[in-house]
Amino acid sequence: MPDKAREVFADGTSQDIARSWVPEVPVALEFNGLAYAVMMATPTDLEDFVRGFALTEGLAQGVAEIGTIAIAETDKGIVARAQLSGLGVEQLTERVRTRVAESSCGLCGIENLEAVGKPLPKVPAHQEASSDAIFAAVGAMRDKQALGRATGAAHGAGFADLSGKIVEVREDVGRHNAIDKLIGALAASGRDIAAGMVISTARCSYEIVEKVVKAGGTRLVTVSLPTSMAVDRAREAGLSLACLARNDSFLRI
């Protein structure tokens, strides 16, 4: 439901307008009964979010290791619970015990300085996406972002095939959350992330690169520039990175 706001202009005039805000609520993630993290997120596609988060954090090696997901609303926010199996459970227990984690929104604590330099897996051999496919995917993204159009404040993450056709889109107030939601959706549907390209409307930080690589992605397209660390990590892993993508140009890294 749109809210009311007053738009003020430089010439001293103003007007009342209807304005929609991007939803943002605390989402507590619990795995195997253990509290793992609280993320500020948009409360849509939360099962995809849980799946993608578990996969990119290394708590599950595949979607088959992620069991039942339960979403519960409380007066303080949302609790998302999932059951995990496999080798990631030991890692989950250790991280919860030490409270040292590679956070989805940055780094938590000096102990993580060693974690930053962990080698990324090499991405599968692949061909770069064609220029035409990249232009087509970037051009189609905006029409697929309903929340972004309504609020102007939501990040989008999409997956396109190598013709440039967008086949999946997820949105969130957090750029990392949008990527996790997309990865979770692709995993649930059984779609091969290595067979297409991930499109991100957000700044290309190193975390975005790492999430795509850890999920098995081979190509990443972003509408903004990458950080120096994102470039280094993409090159290290062999990820095809196209950035500053517009309707008429982009940079290949």
C-alpha atoms as one frame of an Amber mdcrd trajectory, in Angstrom:
protein
   0.000   0.000   0.000   1.559   3.344  -1.057   2.347   5.800   1.722   2.174
   9.586   1.632   5.212  11.829   1.305   5.875  15.467   0.445   8.155  16.134
  -2.515  10.075  19.405  -2.105  11.569  21.231  -5.090  14.549  23.583  -5.324
  12.294  26.504  -6.298  10.555  26.309  -2.908   7.396  24.580  -4.091   6.225
  21.182  -2.885   3.522  18.628  -3.490   2.013  15.606  -1.775   2.722  12.325
  -3.545   2.052   8.618  -3.007   5.238   6.643  -2.456   5.944   2.939  -1.960
   8.793   1.791   0.268  10.814  -1.363  -0.220   9.902  -3.835   2.577  12.716
  -4.562   5.038  12.392  -6.825   8.086  14.791  -8.840  10.264  14.936 -12.481
   9.184  16.496 -14.891  11.679  18.063 -17.916   9.989  18.121 -21.135  12.004
  19.660 -24.375  10.780  19.187 -27.666  12.637  17.804 -25.739  15.581  20.862
 -23.475  15.832  20.586 -19.702  15.426  23.015 -18.770  12.653  22.393 -15.183
  11.518  19.885 -12.358  11.429  19.653 -10.662   8.050  17.727  -7.551   7.092
  15.754  -8.677   4.064  12.645  -8.189   1.976  10.141 -10.842   3.098   9.504
 -12.433  -0.307  10.805 -15.732  -1.722  12.230 -16.589   1.702  12.493 -20.322
   1.015  14.723 -19.489  -1.955  16.700 -17.181   0.323  17.277 -19.928   2.876
  18.393 -22.397   0.199  20.727 -19.946  -1.475  22.196 -18.752   1.817  22.915
 -22.326   2.936  24.585 -23.118  -0.386  26.734 -19.983  -0.627  27.767 -20.188
   3.033  28.938 -23.757   2.480  26.447 -25.198   4.963  25.046 -27.467   2.245
  26.823 -28.852  -0.805  23.651 -29.270  -2.807  19.926 -28.734  -2.626  19.436
 -32.393  -1.661  21.109 -31.627   1.693  18.506 -28.964   2.508  15.400 -30.445
   4.066  12.135 -28.911   5.166  12.078 -25.122   5.377   9.615 -23.441   7.730
   8.867 -19.705   7.747   7.275 -18.205  10.871   6.228 -14.595  11.415   6.670
 -13.089  14.883   5.981  -9.661  16.321   9.698  -8.832  15.979  10.347 -10.229
  12.526  10.530 -13.543  10.694  12.194 -16.798  11.694  13.270 -19.100   8.860
  14.191 -22.643   9.927  15.742 -25.407   7.845  17.098 -28.877   8.431  20.466
 -29.681   6.862  22.333 -32.915   6.314  25.756 -33.725   4.911  29.271 -32.487
   5.572  28.156 -28.885   6.015  26.544 -29.705   9.367  29.930 -29.958  11.055
  30.871 -26.577   9.635  27.565 -25.154  10.836  28.161 -26.362  14.384  31.702
 -24.992  14.458  30.695 -21.583  13.130  27.863 -21.240  15.606  30.188 -22.313
  18.428  32.873 -19.764  17.614  30.575 -17.075  16.192  33.074 -16.567  13.370
  31.398 -16.359   9.989  31.968 -15.083   6.493  29.021 -12.734   6.662  26.765
 -12.185   3.674  26.959  -8.453   4.287  30.648  -8.059   5.011  33.265  -9.384
   7.412  32.696 -10.042  11.085  35.763  -9.782  13.272  39.480  -9.834  12.717
  39.458 -13.636  12.710  37.966 -13.460   9.229  41.057 -11.857   7.677  42.387
 -15.341   6.975  39.044 -16.416   5.542  39.089 -13.627   2.951  42.024 -15.152
   1.108  40.654 -18.683   0.901  41.101 -19.972  -2.651  37.883 -20.109  -4.627
  37.024 -23.187  -6.661  37.762 -22.894 -10.360  34.623 -22.455 -12.427  33.858
 -25.030 -15.148  35.306 -24.456 -18.604  32.955 -22.262 -20.609  32.661 -19.691
 -23.359  31.978 -16.044 -22.624  28.457 -14.837 -23.259  28.083 -12.993 -26.550
  27.740  -9.228 -26.597  24.252  -9.520 -28.083  23.152 -11.838 -25.255  24.490
  -9.493 -22.580  22.780  -6.467 -24.108  19.513  -8.400 -24.419  19.621  -9.603
 -20.796  20.492  -6.204 -19.341  17.789  -4.541 -21.417  15.162  -7.033 -20.247
  15.956  -6.893 -16.533  14.087  -3.708 -15.646  10.769  -5.009 -16.972  11.200
  -8.079 -14.752  11.748  -6.060 -11.544   8.291  -5.235 -10.222   9.526  -4.207
  -6.763  12.343  -2.145  -8.213   9.971  -0.227 -10.468   7.525   0.378  -7.621
  10.069   1.604  -5.082  13.285   2.488  -6.886  15.113   0.900  -3.955  15.289
  -2.855  -4.531  18.237  -4.796  -5.913  17.579  -7.325  -8.635  19.345 -10.582
  -9.492  18.428 -12.433 -12.647  19.468 -15.503 -14.572  19.563 -15.470 -18.357
  20.241 -18.177 -20.909  22.945 -17.640 -23.520  20.487 -16.019 -25.900  19.947
 -13.281 -23.330  16.457 -14.397 -22.295  15.759 -13.775 -18.604  14.347 -16.960
 -17.076  14.409 -16.126 -13.339  14.485 -12.937 -11.254  14.571 -12.291  -7.524
  14.545  -8.948  -5.685  15.536  -7.758  -2.229  16.579  -4.692  -0.282  20.010
  -6.343   0.071  22.125  -7.063  -2.983  23.574 -10.218  -1.425  20.110 -11.398
  -0.435  18.871 -11.003  -4.012  21.739 -13.198  -5.232  21.041 -15.810  -2.538
  17.348 -15.850  -3.465  18.238 -16.348  -7.133  20.705 -19.144  -6.361  18.116
 -20.832  -4.149  15.473 -20.598  -6.851  17.786 -22.058  -9.489  18.799 -24.892
  -7.178  15.178 -25.726  -6.348  14.216 -25.849 -10.019  17.239 -27.903 -10.996
  18.408 -25.298 -13.487  22.143 -25.400 -14.262  23.610 -22.058 -13.212  26.751
 -22.809 -15.226  24.740 -22.895 -18.454  23.782 -19.205 -18.432  24.673 -15.918
 -16.794  23.783 -14.178 -13.565  22.718 -10.537 -13.922  23.054  -8.225 -10.915
  21.777  -4.662 -10.747  24.016  -3.952  -7.747  27.598  -2.892  -7.179  29.884
  -5.823  -7.883  31.562  -6.440  -4.536  33.760  -9.459  -3.870  30.878 -11.160
  -2.012  28.749 -11.194  -5.174  31.579 -12.817  -7.117  32.171 -15.406  -4.408
  28.493 -16.349  -4.113  28.184 -16.907  -7.860  31.394 -18.955  -7.998  30.475
 -21.073  -4.959  27.084 -21.794  -6.518  28.791 -23.115  -9.655  28.180 -20.071
 -11.850  30.444 -19.289 -14.781  29.318 -15.843 -15.948  28.377 -12.680 -14.059
  27.061  -9.419 -15.512  26.655  -6.339 -13.312  25.311  -2.886 -14.079  27.867
  -1.240 -11.812  31.632  -1.364 -11.564  33.371  -4.072  -9.548  35.703  -3.447
  -6.651  39.380  -4.301  -7.082  38.921  -7.366  -4.895  35.950  -8.539  -6.963
  38.120  -8.356 -10.086  40.938 -10.280  -8.404  38.602 -12.992  -7.128  36.830
 -13.347 -10.491  40.141 -13.736 -12.308  41.394 -16.209  -9.721  38.342 -18.410
 -10.201  38.088 -17.983 -13.968  34.662 -16.344 -13.747  33.652 -14.416 -16.862
  32.830 -10.926 -15.594  31.112  -8.180 -17.560  30.438  -4.943 -15.713  29.180
  -1.392 -16.107  26.651  -3.018 -18.410  24.380  -0.598 -20.227  22.124  -0.867
 -23.256  25.001   0.153 -25.537  28.258  -0.820 -23.801  29.915  -2.918 -21.096
  33.393  -3.790 -19.874  34.795  -7.307 -20.113  37.145  -8.156 -17.243
